[in-house]
Amino acid sequence: MNVLFASTKEQPEFWFPLLRKALPADRFFAWPDTNGGDIDVALVATHPHGTFANLPRLKLIQSLWMGVENIIGDTGLPKGVPVARLIDPGMVAAMGETVIACVLDWHRHFWCYRKFQAERVWKRRRQFLASDRTIGILGLGELGSSAAAKLRALGFNVAGWSRRPKRLEGVHCSTDLDEILSRSDALVCLLPLTEKTKGIINSKTLSLVRRDGCVINVARGAHLVVPDLLAALNSGHLAHAYLDVFETEPLPADSPLWSHPGVTVTPHIAALTEPRTSVGKIAENIERLRRGEAPLNTVDFAAGY
């Protein structure tokens, strides 16, 4: 197989040694070297414009990330070529750690104690048990399901919303968004970005989250309506927000999110693709393609992910 690596964010020098070790019979090329168009598989993440042009032999587009909105939104996407999401165990683990860190920061009031420290104020806030809190998770795919299990292990109640019915042990699952929101003390967004989920965290949905709760957005910036979040924080309805993703990245220096006392900003680091744990998944799909089998985790274009 001839494999093209095309990404403006991931660096081929970190990937090629592992890919060559996992797939010694294959040849690897870094964009813009397309081997004269003789490419079987394209490995992409925020790929350059025109990546798929003049690749008549292309049989698979393998994302290097779990999110695929940039790929399926490409008007030059070749018809009939499957697109596969990357389910990276390292990324799944990292996302669970980030969600837990944010939930505990809010639950144990550390965000507030940092403020007290800056003000040199010695003051305690009420202590809650994990069992007093319900964490609502939007999206119960690989990331959401893993985060839910980790939160349950810590003693939190967990409720989850998904477009399709799901059953997870110990988790209250529902396709009724309002029901999940009204149960939630903390709201975690782990949804794929589609036309139906864009702007899903807005004034209406935020109003249903329980008072003094928090919002944790580690999915995509477009899920959140920023003015609505700021209004919920300023009114005192929400205690805090943890934002790792933004519609414009890097976050502009003049954004009010940088200095708002109720917001913790991180630079899209909640869960990065880890080559050491993901190359095996990529190799598996290429081997399946070689054997004439369907690749795993292909995109449902009707659903948008």
Disulfide bonds with the S-S distance in Angstrom:
none
